[in-house]
Amino acid sequence: MNALPKRDGYDVVVVGAGPAGLAAAATAAEAGLSTLLLDENAGAGGQVWRAITSTPVTERGQLGADYWAGAKLVEAVRASGAEIIQRATVWSLDRNLEVGVSVGGASAFVGARRVILATGALERPFPIPGWTLPGVMTAGAAQTMLKSSGLVPDGRTVIAGQGPLLWLLAAQILRLGGRIDRILDTTERRNYLAALPHAFAFMTSPYFAKGLAMIREVRAKVPVVSGVTELAAAGDGQLASVSYAAGSRRETIPVELLLLHQGVVPNVNLAMAAGIEHRWDDLQLCWSPVLDGDGNTSIAGIAIAGDGAGIGGAAVAVIRGHIAARAAVETLTPAAAAKSASLATLKASLSQAERGRAFLDTLFRPARQFRIPSGDTIVCRCEEVTATDILDAVAIGATGPNQLKAYRRTGMGPCQGRLCGLTVTELMAQARDKTPQEIGYYRLRAPVKPITLAELASVPKTEADVQAVVRG
């Protein structure tokens, strides 16, 4: 069983062991800083490199070269001297750089001179009729099972949505012998025209050749319906069919598994709970932290790296992790900074890695009808709140997501808004004719992950803590 951190304080605490977190931890530890890497999964790698050290999928071509690139970074972190704790739930972060963490049923607070958040991304909500039925999953969940256990669909399967991950997952399923009956592509036709100004940068980027080859590989084996504008899942307690419309074509097809995906967005809950300033990103249609060129946030001592800083992909995340850690090294131990790549060199690499991103963001901008539902479509899965429920609350005075909590309890379930937050913001913005920035987001507080009272009670107490309660 994993134990709590060995020390009360560290030079650098990194939260998240995906590409950015691994890069940050390795850079900080190699520079001689005491470094703690906390990650909630069973093994390092994040979603991109999930189960990189334990996957049963050993044929390298099945998961692709980009997946296996993570192995070297995991080895580098392990050799760096950083303290690594897996299955660690980070549930609190404050302005004093004190991190609340639970491991193995016990909790503690750990101090830091610098904190680097590398909490990665979440899949964007895809609220269509029937998306809560058993048999409907996200592409990310399917990819987790594929990487961790080698499991692929063998029944009637449809993948619906858009974005690079959709095509990557389809290719990986096919390579492992899985079944895909159809892909329903929801990319808006007008997006192709809108993305044209960014096409040259994309064609000269690392994304182009790999992406084109992957799409061709999938299209050679699976029927693809383009221009899907309507989508719904149906079934009596279990997914049974998927209905869609594409132009004049309407069809309902029997299906046992529906995989949904329309991109990823930064995982902002921990950062927002800490009080870090965020803004609405009109291109990526999500909340992103306000950062300087080194990844530093509005709170001194806290930096954000990776997709939590804005969606960029694994290669960009690695460089952002190096930059955030290198900036911490320059501040804490300037003499050690001369031994690693300069910030200027890293930032030049970042610009190159980000080349072509604007094309992808524009092309795969999700359609309004798949972001902002209507009628009886469930928005908040935890509390089973529908779009109509939210609009009714707006009509009687709910002005934003926090006021909506009092009316409908949205965002108050176990996911704490991760699956409904963006939808609520955009739905209320549309209803009130406001911008998402004006509407705002849930006011998040610790604990940002579900923990038990026993875990809270296990936090070590000082004599001052005891006396404060006794005197109260």
Backbone torsions as a table, in degrees:
resi	resn	phi	psi	omega
1	MET	NA	137.1	177.3
2	ASN	-66.6	144.0	179.2
3	ALA	-104.0	165.6	175.4
4	LEU	-65.0	164.8	179.3
5	PRO	-53.3	147.2	-175.3
6	LYS	-75.3	-22.5	-175.6
7	ARG	-123.3	164.0	176.6
8	ASP	-82.8	-21.5	-177.7
9	GLY	-150.9	153.6	-178.4
10	TYR	-138.2	159.0	172.9
11	ASP	-64.0	-47.5	-177.0
12	VAL	-133.4	129.6	170.6
13	VAL	-113.7	124.0	178.9
14	VAL	-108.7	129.5	179.8
15	VAL	-108.2	112.9	179.6
16	GLY	109.7	126.6	-177.6
17	ALA	-112.2	39.9	169.0
18	GLY	-84.6	-165.0	-177.9
19	PRO	-53.2	-47.1	-178.0
20	ALA	-67.6	-44.9	-178.4
21	GLY	-64.8	-41.1	177.8
22	LEU	-62.6	-44.6	-179.9
23	ALA	-63.4	-42.8	-179.1
24	ALA	-65.1	-45.4	-178.6
25	ALA	-64.2	-42.0	179.7
26	ALA	-63.4	-44.8	-178.7
27	THR	-63.5	-45.5	-178.7
28	ALA	-66.1	-46.1	-177.3
29	ALA	-68.1	-39.8	179.5
30	GLU	-64.5	-23.2	177.5
31	ALA	-84.6	0.4	176.8
32	GLY	94.5	5.2	178.2
33	LEU	-81.7	139.4	173.8
34	SER	-67.6	123.3	-169.1
35	THR	-130.2	132.1	176.5
36	LEU	-118.2	127.1	178.0
37	LEU	-112.5	117.8	-178.8
38	LEU	-110.6	132.4	-178.8
39	ASP	-145.6	140.1	-174.7
40	GLU	-84.3	-11.0	-177.7
41	ASN	-87.4	170.1	-178.9
42	ALA	-72.1	-24.9	179.6
43	GLY	-145.1	161.9	-178.5
44	ALA	-71.2	158.6	175.7
45	GLY	131.7	-21.8	-176.4
46	GLY	66.3	-161.8	179.5
47	GLN	-74.2	-39.2	-176.8
48	VAL	-62.5	-45.3	-178.3
49	TRP	-112.1	34.1	-176.4
50	ARG	-56.0	137.0	177.5
51	ALA	59.0	29.3	-176.5
52	ILE	-59.5	-28.3	-179.6
53	THR	-99.3	-1.1	-175.2
54	SER	-138.2	-0.8	-175.2
55	THR	-61.2	138.6	175.9
56	PRO	-77.4	-7.3	179.2
57	VAL	-83.9	98.9	-173.2
58	THR	-99.6	-14.7	176.6
59	GLU	-75.2	109.8	-169.1
60	ARG	-62.3	-31.9	-178.4
61	GLY	-68.3	-20.2	-176.2
62	GLN	-72.7	-36.7	178.6
63	LEU	-98.2	-16.9	175.2
64	GLY	96.5	155.4	-176.9
65	ALA	-62.8	-34.4	-178.4
66	ASP	-62.8	-33.0	178.7
67	TYR	-67.5	-48.5	-174.6
68	TRP	-71.7	-14.4	176.8
69	ALA	-61.3	-23.1	-178.8
70	GLY	-70.3	-20.9	-176.0
71	ALA	-60.9	-39.3	-178.7
72	LYS	-65.8	-37.2	-179.5
73	LEU	-70.7	-36.9	175.7
74	VAL	-62.0	-43.4	177.7
75	GLU	-62.2	-38.9	-179.5
76	ALA	-64.1	-41.1	178.8
77	VAL	-65.7	-43.4	-179.3
78	ARG	-63.0	-32.0	-179.6
79	ALA	-87.1	-7.6	-171.7
80	SER	-81.0	-18.5	-175.4
81	GLY	96.0	-0.7	177.0
82	ALA	-67.7	144.1	173.6
83	GLU	-83.8	124.2	-175.3
84	ILE	-116.7	127.4	177.0
85	ILE	-126.3	117.1	175.8
86	GLN	-92.5	165.8	-176.2
87	ARG	55.6	36.5	179.2
88	ALA	-105.5	122.3	179.4
89	THR	-96.0	111.2	176.1
90	VAL	-89.0	115.8	-172.7
91	TRP	-117.0	-2.1	-177.6
92	SER	-154.7	144.5	172.5
93	LEU	-151.9	129.5	-179.4
94	ASP	-121.7	178.4	-175.9
95	ARG	-68.0	-16.1	176.9
96	ASN	-87.4	8.7	179.9
97	LEU	60.8	40.0	174.3
98	GLU	-104.0	125.5	-174.3
99	VAL	-106.4	126.1	174.4
100	GLY	-92.6	126.8	-175.7
101	VAL	-138.6	141.7	174.9
102	SER	-117.4	133.3	178.9
103	VAL	-140.2	125.1	175.1
104	GLY	60.2	32.2	177.0
105	GLY	88.7	2.1	178.0
106	ALA	-126.3	151.7	-178.0
107	SER	-121.9	159.5	176.0
108	ALA	-158.2	161.5	171.9
109	PHE	-106.2	135.9	-178.2
110	VAL	-122.9	132.0	178.4
111	GLY	-88.7	157.3	179.3
112	ALA	-147.5	151.4	170.9
113	ARG	-85.6	-28.7	174.6
114	ARG	-143.8	140.5	175.2
115	VAL	-120.1	132.3	175.5
116	ILE	-117.5	114.5	178.2
117	LEU	-88.4	123.0	177.7
118	ALA	-131.3	56.5	-172.9
119	THR	-82.9	-2.8	170.4
120	GLY	72.9	-149.7	-172.2
121	ALA	-123.1	162.8	170.6
122	LEU	-120.4	154.6	173.2
123	GLU	-71.2	137.7	178.8
124	ARG	-63.0	138.6	175.6
125	PRO	-56.0	143.6	-179.3
126	PHE	-130.1	70.5	-171.3
127	PRO	-80.3	92.3	175.5
128	ILE	-112.5	161.5	174.6
129	PRO	-55.3	129.0	177.2
130	GLY	86.1	7.0	-175.4
131	TRP	-72.4	-9.4	177.5
132	THR	-96.0	1.2	-179.4
133	LEU	-68.9	143.2	168.6
134	PRO	-57.4	133.0	-174.8
135	GLY	106.7	-10.7	174.3
136	VAL	-106.1	125.9	-178.8
137	MET	-134.9	166.2	171.1
138	THR	-85.2	157.4	176.4
139	ALA	-61.6	-36.4	-179.9
140	GLY	-63.2	-39.4	177.9
141	ALA	-64.3	-41.5	178.5
142	ALA	-64.6	-38.1	-179.9
143	GLN	-69.3	-33.8	176.1
144	THR	-60.6	-46.1	179.2
145	MET	-65.6	-36.4	179.9
146	LEU	-64.7	-47.4	-176.7
147	LYS	-73.6	-39.6	-175.2
148	SER	-78.0	-36.4	-172.6
149	SER	-128.2	-2.4	-178.2
150	GLY	71.5	21.6	-177.5
151	LEU	-87.7	133.1	177.8
152	VAL	-135.0	155.9	-178.7
153	PRO	-64.6	142.7	174.4
154	ASP	-125.2	-3.1	175.9
155	GLY	-103.3	-173.4	-178.6
156	ARG	-64.1	117.9	-171.2
157	THR	-128.4	135.0	174.4
158	VAL	-123.8	136.0	172.2
159	ILE	-110.3	129.8	-177.0
160	ALA	-130.2	141.6	177.3
161	GLY	132.0	-143.9	-175.9
162	GLN	-162.4	169.5	174.8
163	GLY	109.8	160.6	-177.6
164	PRO	-57.1	-39.9	-177.8
165	LEU	-63.4	-34.3	179.2
166	LEU	-58.9	-47.0	-178.2
167	TRP	-71.5	-35.3	177.5
168	LEU	-64.4	-46.4	179.6
169	LEU	-61.5	-43.9	179.7
170	ALA	-59.2	-43.8	179.7
171	ALA	-63.0	-42.8	-178.8
172	GLN	-66.3	-41.1	177.8
173	ILE	-60.5	-45.1	-178.6
174	LEU	-65.7	-39.7	-179.7
175	ARG	-64.8	-30.0	179.5
176	LEU	-90.4	7.5	176.5
177	GLY	85.7	15.3	179.3
178	GLY	-79.5	173.9	-174.6
179	ARG	-111.6	131.5	170.4
180	ILE	-133.3	120.3	-177.5
181	ASP	-87.0	-31.9	-179.0
182	ARG	-163.2	150.0	171.5
183	ILE	-115.5	126.3	178.9
184	LEU	-106.0	103.0	-174.5
185	ASP	-87.4	117.1	-176.8
186	THR	-95.4	8.8	178.6
187	THR	-59.7	127.2	-179.9
188	GLU	-69.5	139.4	-178.5
189	ARG	-62.5	-35.2	-179.2
190	ARG	-68.2	-18.6	179.3
191	ASN	-65.1	-31.6	-179.5
192	TYR	-62.9	-40.8	178.4
193	LEU	-69.1	-42.3	-179.5
194	ALA	-63.4	-30.3	-177.2
195	ALA	-82.6	-12.0	-175.3
196	LEU	-54.3	-41.7	-180.0
197	PRO	-59.6	-20.7	-178.5
198	HIS	-101.4	5.6	-172.1
199	ALA	-66.0	-40.2	-177.1
200	PHE	-63.6	-44.2	178.2
201	ALA	-60.7	-38.7	179.7
202	PHE	-66.9	-43.5	-177.4
203	MET	-67.4	-19.3	177.2
204	THR	-103.5	17.0	-179.7
205	SER	-104.7	167.9	177.4
206	PRO	-65.8	-19.1	-175.8
207	TYR	-71.9	-33.1	-163.9
208	PHE	-62.6	-60.1	-174.4
209	ALA	-62.3	-42.9	-178.8
210	LYS	-66.3	-42.8	-179.0
211	GLY	-65.4	-42.7	-179.4
212	LEU	-63.9	-42.9	179.8
213	ALA	-63.7	-38.6	-178.7
214	MET	-67.8	-43.4	179.3
215	ILE	-63.9	-42.0	177.5
216	ARG	-62.4	-40.3	179.1
217	GLU	-59.8	-44.1	-177.8
218	VAL	-72.5	-45.4	-177.6
219	ARG	-62.9	-25.3	178.8
220	ALA	-70.7	-16.5	-174.2
221	LYS	-120.5	-17.1	-173.3
222	VAL	-131.5	133.5	173.3
223	PRO	-63.6	132.7	179.8
224	VAL	-119.5	127.8	175.5
225	VAL	-103.8	117.0	-178.5
226	SER	-95.1	160.7	175.3
227	GLY	69.4	31.9	179.4
228	VAL	-71.0	127.1	-177.4
229	THR	-115.4	-13.1	176.5
230	GLU	-136.5	144.5	-176.5
231	LEU	-154.6	134.5	178.3
232	ALA	-153.0	142.2	174.0
233	ALA	-105.1	148.2	-178.5
234	ALA	-144.5	156.0	178.3
235	GLY	163.9	157.7	-179.9
236	ASP	-95.8	86.1	-178.2
237	GLY	79.2	-3.6	-179.5
238	GLN	-159.2	140.0	179.3
239	LEU	-55.9	131.0	178.4
240	ALA	-127.8	-28.8	-176.5
241	SER	-154.2	160.8	174.9
242	VAL	-128.3	131.4	176.8
243	SER	-112.4	143.5	179.7
244	TYR	-149.4	161.3	173.6
245	ALA	-131.0	137.1	176.6
246	ALA	-142.5	103.1	-173.2
247	GLY	64.9	-128.1	178.7
248	SER	-87.6	-2.4	-177.1
249	ARG	-88.4	126.1	175.1
250	ARG	-129.3	136.1	-175.9
251	GLU	-153.9	147.6	171.5
252	THR	-120.9	125.7	-175.5
253	ILE	-124.0	140.4	176.7
254	PRO	-69.5	142.1	-177.0
255	VAL	-156.1	148.3	178.4
256	GLU	-104.4	-25.0	-178.8
257	LEU	-140.9	128.8	175.8
258	LEU	-119.8	122.9	178.7
259	LEU	-107.4	122.5	-175.8
260	LEU	-108.9	141.9	175.4
261	HIS	-162.6	130.1	172.2
262	GLN	-140.6	48.8	174.7
263	GLY	96.7	175.7	-179.7
264	VAL	-123.8	158.9	-178.5
265	VAL	-136.6	156.7	179.8
266	PRO	-59.4	141.4	174.0
267	ASN	-85.6	100.6	-168.2
268	VAL	-103.6	-1.8	-169.0
269	ASN	-59.7	-47.6	-178.5
270	LEU	-66.2	-41.9	180.0
271	ALA	-64.4	-43.5	179.1
272	MET	-66.0	-39.1	179.0
273	ALA	-63.8	-28.8	177.9
274	ALA	-76.9	-10.6	179.1
275	GLY	94.1	14.1	-179.6
276	ILE	-72.0	137.1	-178.8
277	GLU	-69.3	135.0	177.0
278	HIS	-128.0	158.5	176.2
279	ARG	-134.1	158.0	176.5
280	TRP	-81.0	126.2	179.2
281	ASP	-93.5	110.9	-175.7
282	ASP	-71.7	-20.4	178.3
283	LEU	-83.4	-50.8	-178.8
284	GLN	-87.1	-4.0	174.6
285	LEU	54.9	57.1	-178.5
286	CYS	-164.7	173.5	174.8
287	TRP	-86.9	134.5	177.0
288	SER	-131.4	144.1	179.4
289	PRO	-70.2	149.6	175.3
290	VAL	-84.3	117.0	-173.0
291	LEU	-128.6	155.9	169.2
292	ASP	-92.2	-174.2	-175.3
293	GLY	-65.9	-16.0	178.9
294	ASP	-99.5	3.7	-179.0
295	GLY	88.0	5.7	-179.8
296	ASN	-73.4	143.1	-177.1
297	THR	-97.4	-172.9	178.0
298	SER	-72.7	-9.4	176.5
299	ILE	-107.0	122.3	-177.7
300	ALA	-57.3	130.7	176.5
301	GLY	95.0	-9.6	179.1
302	ILE	-112.4	125.9	175.7
303	ALA	-119.1	158.6	176.6
304	ILE	-127.0	135.2	-179.8
305	ALA	-133.1	160.4	177.0
306	GLY	82.6	-160.3	-176.9
307	ASP	-66.9	-16.8	173.9
308	GLY	-66.8	-16.5	178.0
309	ALA	-93.1	-4.6	-173.8
310	GLY	134.9	136.7	-171.4
311	ILE	-67.7	126.0	180.0
312	GLY	-142.2	-15.1	-178.5
313	GLY	97.2	172.1	-171.7
314	ALA	-64.2	-44.5	-177.5
315	ALA	-62.8	-42.4	177.4
316	VAL	-65.6	-40.0	-179.0
317	ALA	-60.8	-42.2	179.6
318	VAL	-60.0	-46.3	-178.6
319	ILE	-66.9	-40.3	176.9
320	ARG	-61.5	-36.8	176.6
321	GLY	-63.6	-44.3	177.3
322	HIS	-61.3	-42.5	-178.0
323	ILE	-63.5	-48.1	-178.8
324	ALA	-60.7	-42.1	-179.6
325	ALA	-71.6	-39.4	178.9
326	ARG	-62.4	-38.5	176.5
327	ALA	-64.3	-38.2	177.2
328	ALA	-65.7	-40.6	178.8
329	VAL	-63.1	-43.5	-180.0
330	GLU	-60.5	-34.4	-179.1
331	THR	-78.7	-42.7	-172.4
332	LEU	-87.7	-37.7	179.9
333	THR	-140.9	76.9	-175.5
334	PRO	-53.7	-33.3	-177.9
335	ALA	-65.2	-34.6	-178.5
336	ALA	-74.9	-20.5	-175.4
337	ALA	-65.3	-28.2	-177.5
338	ALA	-66.8	-16.2	-175.7
339	LYS	-86.3	-8.5	-178.3
340	SER	-120.8	173.9	-178.2
341	ALA	-58.8	141.8	-178.9
342	SER	-71.5	159.1	177.1
343	LEU	-62.2	-36.3	179.8
344	ALA	-63.0	-41.4	178.4
345	THR	-64.9	-43.1	180.0
346	LEU	-64.6	-39.9	-178.8
347	LYS	-69.7	-31.4	174.6
348	ALA	-66.1	-39.7	177.0
349	SER	-65.6	-36.0	179.0
350	LEU	-64.6	-43.1	179.0
351	SER	-60.5	-39.6	178.8
352	GLN	-68.0	-41.2	-178.8
353	ALA	-68.3	-29.3	-178.8
354	GLU	-83.1	-5.7	-178.6
355	ARG	-60.1	128.6	-179.8
356	GLY	93.8	-7.5	-177.5
357	ARG	-65.7	-38.3	-178.7
358	ALA	-61.3	-34.0	177.4
359	PHE	-62.9	-47.3	-179.0
360	LEU	-65.1	-42.1	-179.4
361	ASP	-63.8	-36.6	-179.4
362	THR	-76.6	-44.1	-179.1
363	LEU	-64.0	-42.5	-174.2
364	PHE	-102.0	28.7	173.5
365	ARG	-68.3	119.9	-174.1
366	PRO	-64.9	143.3	179.1
367	ALA	-66.8	148.5	-177.6
368	ARG	-56.1	-42.5	-175.2
369	GLN	-67.6	-18.4	177.6
370	PHE	-97.0	-1.9	174.8
371	ARG	-107.5	-35.2	-173.7
372	ILE	-119.7	95.8	-175.0
373	PRO	-79.5	176.5	179.2
374	SER	-140.5	171.1	173.3
375	GLY	63.2	-135.9	-174.7
376	ASP	-88.5	9.3	177.5
377	THR	-65.7	129.2	-178.7
378	ILE	-71.3	134.2	175.9
379	VAL	-102.9	-55.2	178.7
380	CYS	-95.7	106.0	-176.5
381	ARG	-68.2	-37.9	-176.3
382	CYS	-61.4	-42.0	-176.3
383	GLU	-107.1	4.1	178.5
384	GLU	54.4	50.2	179.5
385	VAL	-98.8	129.4	-177.1
386	THR	-93.6	170.5	176.8
387	ALA	-60.9	-41.2	178.2
388	THR	-62.2	-40.8	177.3
389	ASP	-57.0	-42.9	-178.2
390	ILE	-68.7	-43.5	178.6
391	LEU	-64.1	-35.8	176.0
392	ASP	-63.6	-39.1	179.1
393	ALA	-66.8	-38.6	176.3
394	VAL	-61.7	-40.4	-177.9
395	ALA	-64.0	-26.7	-178.8
396	ILE	-105.2	12.5	169.4
397	GLY	126.4	-5.6	177.9
398	ALA	-69.8	122.5	-174.2
399	THR	-100.9	-17.9	-178.7
400	GLY	-163.3	177.7	-176.7
401	PRO	-56.5	-35.3	-178.1
402	ASN	-73.2	-37.8	175.4
403	GLN	-67.6	-32.8	-179.7
404	LEU	-62.3	-29.4	178.0
405	LYS	-56.4	-39.9	-178.0
406	ALA	-69.3	-28.7	-178.4
407	TYR	-86.3	-42.0	-169.5
408	ARG	-131.7	-1.7	179.5
409	ARG	65.0	18.5	176.9
410	THR	-61.7	141.9	178.5
411	GLY	76.0	7.1	-176.7
412	MET	-107.5	6.4	179.2
413	GLY	-88.8	-169.3	-176.8
414	PRO	-58.1	-32.2	-177.1
415	CYS	-80.5	-12.8	176.7
416	GLN	53.3	41.3	174.3
417	GLY	91.5	-3.2	-176.7
418	ARG	-63.9	-32.1	-176.6
419	LEU	-98.2	-6.3	-178.0
420	CYS	-131.2	-13.6	-170.6
421	GLY	-56.3	-49.9	-179.5
422	LEU	-64.3	-40.7	-179.8
423	THR	-63.4	-44.0	179.3
424	VAL	-61.2	-45.9	-179.9
425	THR	-59.3	-49.2	-177.0
426	GLU	-70.2	-36.7	179.5
427	LEU	-64.5	-44.3	-180.0
428	MET	-70.8	-34.9	177.6
429	ALA	-63.0	-43.2	178.4
430	GLN	-64.9	-42.9	-177.2
431	ALA	-66.6	-33.5	-176.5
432	ARG	-101.2	5.3	-179.9
433	ASP	55.0	46.7	178.4
434	LYS	-122.2	168.3	172.4
435	THR	-84.5	156.4	175.2
436	PRO	-56.8	-35.7	178.4
437	GLN	-61.0	-40.6	179.2
438	GLU	-69.5	-35.3	-179.5
439	ILE	-72.5	-41.5	178.5
440	GLY	84.9	-168.9	-175.0
441	TYR	-131.9	174.1	176.1
442	TYR	-57.6	143.1	172.0
443	ARG	-83.2	110.3	-172.5
444	LEU	-97.9	141.9	179.1
445	ARG	-136.6	160.0	174.4
446	ALA	-70.0	146.4	-1.1
447	PRO	-81.4	135.9	-177.9
448	VAL	-87.1	-4.2	171.8
449	LYS	-130.1	145.6	-179.9
450	PRO	-61.5	126.1	173.4
451	ILE	-134.5	162.7	-176.6
452	THR	-90.8	161.5	174.4
453	LEU	-62.6	-33.1	178.6
454	ALA	-63.4	-38.2	177.9
455	GLU	-65.2	-42.4	177.5
456	LEU	-63.7	-40.4	-178.9
457	ALA	-66.6	-22.0	-177.4
458	SER	-81.8	-6.3	-179.9
459	VAL	-60.5	128.1	179.8
460	PRO	-55.6	139.7	-175.7
461	LYS	-116.1	137.6	174.3
462	THR	-87.9	168.2	176.9
463	GLU	-61.7	-34.9	179.0
464	ALA	-64.4	-37.4	177.3
465	ASP	-61.9	-45.4	-178.3
466	VAL	-63.2	-45.5	-178.0
467	GLN	-65.7	-33.8	179.4
468	ALA	-62.4	-37.3	179.3
469	VAL	-75.3	-43.0	-177.9
470	VAL	-62.4	-44.9	-177.6
471	ARG	-71.2	-28.5	-179.8
472	GLY	-67.5	NA	NA
